[in-house]
Amino acid sequence: MSANQPLVSEAPLTPSKPRHKAPPGSTDCHFHIFGPVDRYPLNPARGYTPSPEANIDTYRAMAETLGLERAVIVNPTPYGTDHQCTIDSLELFGRERARAVAVINESFTPAMLRELAQKGFRAARVNNVNANSTPVEHLKTIVKMIEPLGWHLEVYVEGKELMALEQTLLSLPIPFVIDHMGRIPSDLGLNHPEFQTLLRLLGSGRGWVKLCVYMSSTDSPLYLEMLPQVKKLIEAAPERCVWGTDWPHPRRRGPLMPDDGKLLDLLYESSRDPQQLRRIFVDNPAKLYGFTS
């Protein structure tokens, strides 16, 4: 493959059956849906080409195995700022069950943003990790655009960048969510400045975190070395932690495709408190993304 060609992603695994299904009303707060390329063309500037099997039918089968009933679709970078596949997926899931995160830039008008809000979008994302995204340098502009809608900001950066962004994030007039636990490698330990920055952001009362573990993992496909990070984040602010699969795992770290059943098992290992788990799976997503009971 030429260095200029995008990575071609593998098909997602059929998940193993988790030891415990997610509780009723649980939300997968971070995943992507791709449709047929003849209907939803991929952006030429994309960093990867998704597997044809990363579609809504395959996702639904995975979600049923895990017991996930609500959905938050993050518009994937191979589509750039084209939201049509995500919009159509929201309709298929149903408005009462699904929300979405947009990728926008300065070309979006207030009317365009209001239309996205009406269709179920509740946040916008800035992303310094993947190609074909809105970079963090546009963060303040994006915040001004989405503040009137009551949206929050989702931030996807490496841990070292998170440190530099701390004061900017704390000064924002809207809530912010740190994707993938800040991509802080597990072998750095809990006392490393990167992880301590994440704890401060979460403890500020303004920040949320997505407990998507495998992007920070430096060990096994069971991700057990991530337990100390996950437990510490839940301890710091159980009311501002949410969980997501990041299905279909197109840009994972390491050679093995994640098993979503094992990812769910890990959260059950991190907390044995049913009320706390319900908060992370059900109540917190309902508050953050506007689901009703």
C-alpha positions in Angstrom: 0.0 0.0 0.0 1.3 3.4 -0.8 2.1 5.7 2.1 -0.5 8.2 0.6 -3.3 5.6 0.7 -5.6 5.4 3.8 -5.4 2.5 6.1 -8.0 -0.2 5.3 -9.7 -1.3 8.5 -10.5 -4.8 9.5 -14.0 -6.1 10.0 -15.1 -5.9 13.7 -15.2 -9.1 15.7 -18.3 -10.9 16.7 -18.3 -10.1 20.4 -17.9 -12.7 23.1 -20.9 -13.0 25.4 -20.1 -10.8 28.4 -20.3 -12.2 31.9 -23.0 -9.5 32.7 -25.2 -7.7 30.2 -25.5 -4.0 30.6 -28.4 -2.9 32.7 -31.7 -1.9 31.0 -31.6 1.5 29.4 -27.8 1.4 28.9 -26.1 3.7 26.4 -23.1 3.1 24.1 -21.8 6.7 24.2 -19.2 6.4 21.5 -19.3 4.4 18.2 -19.4 5.0 14.5 -21.6 3.8 11.7 -20.7 3.4 8.0 -23.0 2.8 5.1 -22.5 1.6 1.5 -19.9 3.7 -0.2 -22.1 4.2 -3.3 -24.7 5.9 -1.1 -22.4 7.5 1.4 -19.1 8.5 -0.4 -15.9 8.6 1.7 -13.9 11.8 1.9 -10.7 11.6 -0.2 -8.8 13.2 2.8 -9.7 10.4 5.2 -7.1 8.7 7.2 -8.7 5.2 6.9 -11.2 3.2 4.9 -13.8 1.4 7.0 -14.7 -2.2 6.6 -18.0 -2.7 4.7 -19.1 -4.8 7.7 -19.0 -1.8 10.0 -22.6 -1.0 9.3 -25.8 -0.6 11.3 -26.9 -4.2 11.1 -23.6 -5.5 12.4 -23.6 -2.9 15.1 -27.1 -3.8 16.2 -26.1 -7.4 16.6 -23.2 -6.4 18.8 -25.3 -4.1 20.9 -27.9 -6.8 21.4 -25.2 -9.2 22.7 -24.1 -6.6 25.2 -27.5 -5.4 26.2 -27.1 -1.9 24.9 -30.3 -0.1 24.2 -29.4 3.5 23.5 -26.9 4.9 21.1 -24.6 7.9 20.6 -23.1 8.0 17.1 -19.9 10.0 16.6 -19.7 11.2 13.1 -16.7 9.3 11.8 -13.7 11.1 10.2 -13.9 9.2 6.8 -17.0 11.4 6.2 -15.4 14.6 7.4 -18.2 17.1 7.9 -20.7 15.1 5.9 -23.3 13.9 8.4 -25.8 12.1 6.1 -24.9 8.5 7.1 -25.2 9.5 10.8 -28.5 11.3 10.2 -30.0 8.3 8.4 -28.7 6.0 11.2 -30.4 8.2 13.8 -33.6 7.7 12.0 -33.2 4.0 11.9 -32.4 3.7 15.6 -35.2 6.1 16.4 -35.1 9.5 18.0 -36.0 8.2 21.5 -33.0 5.9 21.4 -30.2 7.7 19.6 -28.2 10.9 19.7 -25.1 12.0 17.7 -21.9 14.1 17.9 -21.2 16.4 14.9 -17.9 17.3 13.2 -18.3 20.9 12.1 -16.2 23.9 10.9 -16.7 27.6 10.3 -18.7 27.0 7.2 -21.7 25.8 9.2 -24.4 28.4 9.6 -26.7 28.7 12.7 -29.6 27.3 10.6 -27.5 24.3 9.6 -26.6 23.7 13.3 -30.2 24.0 14.4 -31.2 21.4 11.8 -28.6 19.0 13.2 -29.9 19.6 16.7 -33.5 18.8 15.5 -32.2 15.5 14.1 -30.6 14.5 17.4 -27.1 16.0 17.5 -26.1 17.1 21.0 -22.3 17.9 20.7 -19.5 18.8 18.4 -16.0 17.2 18.4 -12.5 18.6 18.0 -9.9 16.0 17.1 -6.1 16.3 16.9 -5.6 12.5 16.6 -7.2 11.6 13.3 -6.9 13.1 9.8 -9.9 14.9 8.2 -11.1 16.3 11.5 -11.7 19.7 13.0 -8.4 20.4 15.0 -8.2 21.8 18.5 -6.9 25.1 17.2 -10.5 25.9 16.2 -11.9 24.9 19.6 -13.0 28.4 20.7 -14.7 29.1 17.4 -16.6 25.8 17.6 -17.6 26.6 21.2 -19.1 29.9 20.2 -21.1 28.2 17.4 -22.6 25.5 19.6 -23.1 27.3 22.9 -26.5 28.7 21.8 -27.7 25.2 21.1 -26.9 23.9 24.6 -24.4 21.4 23.2 -21.2 20.2 24.8 -17.7 19.9 23.3 -16.0 16.5 22.8 -12.2 16.6 22.8 -10.0 13.9 21.3 -6.3 14.6 22.0 -3.2 12.8 23.3 -2.5 13.1 27.0 0.4 15.5 26.5 -1.8 17.8 24.6 -4.4 17.6 27.3 -2.0 19.1 29.7 -1.5 22.2 27.5 -5.3 22.5 27.1 -6.2 22.3 30.8 -6.7 26.1 31.4 -8.5 26.6 28.1 -11.0 23.8 28.8 -11.6 25.0 32.4 -12.5 28.5 31.0 -15.1 27.2 28.5 -18.7 28.3 29.0 -20.0 24.8 28.2 -19.3 21.3 29.5 -16.6 19.3 27.8 -16.0 15.5 27.4 -12.6 13.9 27.1 -12.7 11.1 24.6 -10.9 7.8 25.2 -9.7 8.8 28.7 -7.2 11.2 27.1 -5.3 8.4 25.4 -2.9 8.3 28.4 -0.8 5.1 28.1 -1.5 2.8 31.0 2.2 2.2 31.7 2.7 5.9 32.7 0.9 5.2 36.0 -1.6 7.2 38.0 0.8 9.8 39.3 2.0 10.9 35.9 1.2 14.6 35.1 -1.0 13.5 32.1 -3.3 11.4 34.2 -3.3 14.0 37.0 -4.4 16.6 34.5 -7.3 14.4 33.5 -8.3 13.9 37.1 -8.3 17.7 37.7 -10.4 18.3 34.6 -12.9 15.6 35.8 -12.9 16.9 39.4 -13.5 20.5 38.2 -17.2 19.8 37.9 -17.1 20.9 34.3 -15.4 18.0 32.6 -16.7 14.5 31.7 -14.8 11.4 30.5 -15.6 8.5 28.2 -14.4 5.3 29.7 -13.2 3.8 26.4 -10.1 2.0 27.5 -8.3 0.3 24.7 -6.8 3.4 23.2 -4.7 3.7 26.3 -3.9 0.1 26.7 -0.3 -1.1 26.4 -0.9 -4.7 27.4 -3.3 -7.5 26.7 -6.6 -7.8 24.8 -8.4 -8.1 28.2 -7.1 -4.6 29.1 -6.8 -5.5 32.8 -3.9 -3.1 33.2 -6.5 -0.3 32.6 -8.4 -1.1 35.8 -6.4 1.4 38.0 -7.1 4.3 35.7 -10.8 3.4 35.3 -11.3 2.9 39.0 -9.6 6.2 39.8 -11.7 8.2 37.3 -14.9 6.7 38.7 -13.8 7.4 42.2 -13.1 11.1 41.2 -16.5 11.8 39.6 -18.9 8.9 39.2 -21.6 11.4 38.1 -19.5 12.5 35.1 -18.3 9.2 33.7 -19.9 7.5 30.6 -18.9 4.4 28.7 -18.6 3.6 25.0 -17.3 0.8 22.8 -15.7 2.9 20.0 -17.0 0.2 17.7 -15.9 -0.8 15.0 -12.4 0.1 16.4 -10.9 1.4 13.2 -7.8 3.1 14.6 -6.9 0.8 17.6 -3.6 0.6 19.3 -2.0 -2.9 19.1 -2.4 -5.8 16.7 -5.6 -7.3 18.0 -9.1 -6.2 17.2 -11.0 -5.4 20.5 -13.7 -7.7 21.7 -16.6 -5.6 22.9 -17.8 -8.3 25.3 -14.5 -8.1 27.1 -14.6 -4.3 27.1 -18.0 -4.5 28.9 -16.6 -7.1 31.3 -13.8 -4.6 32.2 -16.3 -2.0 33.4 -17.9 -4.6 35.7 -14.5 -5.4 37.1 -14.0 -1.7 37.8 -17.1 -1.4 40.0 -19.2 -4.0 41.8 -21.7 -1.4 42.9 -24.9 -1.8 40.9 -26.1 1.7 41.5 -22.8 3.1 40.4 -22.8 1.0 37.2 -26.4 2.1 36.5 -25.2 5.7 36.8 -22.4 5.2 34.3 -24.5 3.2 31.8 -27.9 4.8 32.1 -28.3 8.0 34.2 -25.1 9.9 33.2 -25.7 9.4 29.4 -29.3 10.5 29.8 -28.2 13.7 31.4 -25.4 14.4 29.0 -27.2 13.6 25.8 -30.8 14.4 26.7 -32.4 11.0 26.8 -35.7 10.8 28.6 -36.8 7.9 30.8 
